[in-house]
Amino acid sequence: MESYSSDSEDEDLKQWKSKIPVGEVDSSVSDSEEDDSMSGASRDSFDMEDSDEDVAPKKKKIIPGLGDSDDESSEEHPLEKRSRALEAKRKAIERDAELEAAEMAQEDESGDEEFTWKPPSLADAEQERESGTVDMKSVKERIDQVIAVLGDFKKQRYKQTPRQTYMKLLKHDLSYYFGYLPYLIGQVLNLFPPSEALEYLEANETQRPLTIRVNTLKARRKDVTAALKKRGANLDIIEWSKDGVQVFDSTVPIGATPEYLSGQYMIQSASSWTPVIALDPQPEERILDMAAAPGGKTSHIAALMRNTGVLFANDASKERLKALTSNNHRLGVTNCVVINYDGRKVNQHIGGFDRVLLDAPCTGLGVASKDPSVKVRRDRKDIAKLAYNQKQLLLAAIDSVNANSKTGGIIVYSTCSVSVEENEWVVDYALKKRNVKLIDTGLAFGKPGFVRYQQLRFDETLRLTRRYYPHVYNMDGFYVAKFKKLSNDIPQGNEEVSEEEHSDDEEELEKSTKTKKGKKGKKTKPVQSKPDDDWVEVDEAAERKRLEEEKQAKAAAEAKAAAEAKAAAEAKAAAEAAAKAKASPAKKQQAKKTVNKQEEKPVAGKKRRLSEAKAVEETKPAKEEKRTPQKQAPQKQTKASPKASPKASPAQKGKPQGKSQQKGEATPPNKKRKINENKK
């Protein structure tokens, strides 16, 4: 086979191209591909018909970028030019896309890229809320948008908008959308990240599943479930509880079935079972339920004790004890003694228990789905007051337990709240004040308790406590801690909870939750402009100076107020003295008239008595006058008192007396003198 020379190649190629039909461009291109694959092959010796049959399936498909590799001439085939142009365009598009992606990545890293959504100011949001024209759907969309920005804040924030601006807006919108006080929303945002906080609040808007606890004193779980299924109830057992059942729906009221009325089960939330499971009561023990009403946990304890031993059910409210007694009768509890003491002083009346359960009164922040009034009824003061009572109750519960018990020495503390002030804060306080330690609760699930909260640090063993959230376990919010008492001795100085100590603890907690960090890593203290506003960062030295100035100004104001009050008191006293001096002459005259009237009364009485005595003397018999009287010492004449009644002399006893003497009246001194003169 011959190869083309460089001079004759161009002329032959032009003639060959002019002979190619327009409709068979693809076949020619395919033929040229075969020519390129044949080294030194001549195009004149190539059989066109054989080539068309081999490449028939490749019709109407243009493959760019192919050409004669041996062609060294400057003039190219039109198809090759078009192919090269398309290839260059494709590469240019790819290169532009890569450059654009690199620029976008660089802008995201630098944080200079403006986010498409600009958050409104807090003032605009408040104005929109006050106007009453706000759309709840738009508020929810804004909440979702803010949470999305906070989830990837470095990339998605608008320009250099600080995180605090987004948090203020989120707090405002959550408070308005879900109907909580701003303070409670702040508590929730301190516990959870923004996205989880939204899940928690949404979970509190839905009711928890209906659950019942089978009373093993009267029935078995399988028998109760079979009976309820026959009555049209759709239910299933709860695996982590030996006697728990979840009811999905029912054609009959669950609280009015014959099984319920006969005491075979009790309607009770699943979270309320966890403290009793942690307490793990044993038969023949001596147990105290410190805040027992209305009796759900009391009956559960009695069932686990199999109605043996002694169970004391105490509550400070007599009215609530009525419901407890009624439930005990319905459920067949026979080992329970109901008492009515203040839980904070119950250890002064009774003690030596093997186990104590304290389900302490709390704010109920974990059961907002049952009681929506919690959203607007609880504030900072309520949490502080209840936390103080919970500390007192927990210390009393610990003191009621016998550390030398062979089977117990256990205290379980629980609340239906999720706030740290009522849970970890109280438990950590008890660890410092009594000889106790935390042990494993024995519960199969639950989030561990906090050992760090904001700037606070608690005992590491608080990881053994358990937290329950509605958005995680579909149960009411709950907290459970289990203590083991090590000694009955009480450390000196820790007998009671002092209000000053509690207030100091609250101040420390408040400062720790409100303290922020500046950009340079310096700790700063907060300044509050309004009760519901967020804290603003300031310099520590400036804040200390400002507080000192405020303290001095306050002291000066108090001193000034005291001086003014003293001057006013002195002026008032002077005015009263002047008024008294001005009215003294009139008072003296009035007093003189009163004395004269008082003196006139005895004189009139004296005259009356003298006349009566004279009449009596005239009626006396003569021999009475001859009677020798008993010698008496001379007496000075004094004014006789109207009420005076001197005793009769021995010589006068047993003899008839005058009318005046029978009445017990005194003998006038003038009459005595006259009798003595007659005798002489």
ABEGO torsion letter per residue (X at the ends): XBBBBAAAAAAAAAAAAAABBAAAAAAAAAAAAAAAABBGBBAAABBAAAAAAAAAAABGBBBBGBBBAABABABBBAAAAAAAAAAAAAAAAAAAAAAAAAAAAAAAAAGABBBABBBBBAAAAAAAAAAGABBAAAAAAAAAAAAAAAABAAAABBEABBAAAAAAAAAAAAAAAAGBBAAAAAAAAAABBAAAAAAAAAAAABBBBBBBBBBAAABBAAAAAAAAAAAGBBBBBBAABAABBBBABBABBAAABAAAAAGABBBBBAAAAAAAAAAGBBBGBBBBBABAOAGAAAAAAAAAAGGBEBBBBBBABAAAAAAAAAAAAAAGBAABBBBBBBAAAAAAABBGBABBBBBBBBAGAAAAAABAAAAAABBAAAAAAAAAAAAAAAAAAAAABBAABAABGBBBBBBABABAAABAAAAAAAAAABBBBBBBAGBABEBBBBABBEABBBBAAAAABBBBBAAAAGBBBBBBBBBBBABABBBBGAABBBAAAAAAAAAAAAAAAABBBBAAGBBBBBBBABAABBBBBBBAAAAAAAAAAAAAAAAAAAAAAAAAAAAAAAAAAAAAAAAAAAAAAAAAAAAAAAAAAAAAAAAAAAAAAAAAAAAAAAABBAAAAABBBBBBBBBBBBBBBAABBBBBBAAABGBBBBAAAAAGBBBBAAAAAAAAAAAX
